[in-house]
């Protein structure tokens, strides 16, 4: 399989919104119902998108589990609500 980020046309470290927008743009080009689109291209795109979403989920999870410290050595407080919303959006995209 080619690099999933190359398939979507985004750089590694791209934000969730950039990835989602790139996927939707790519769908318009390679969907089987569109001129020039094919089933194989759509399957490759969907596979790449699912791979990137899973990678994002695991990255968010790792950052969440690892306690970070600020410059004073105190544990940094995190915005749990933002994390939960992002995780929920990623799960919804995979369904």
Beta strands, then each sheet from edge to edge (+ up, - down):
end
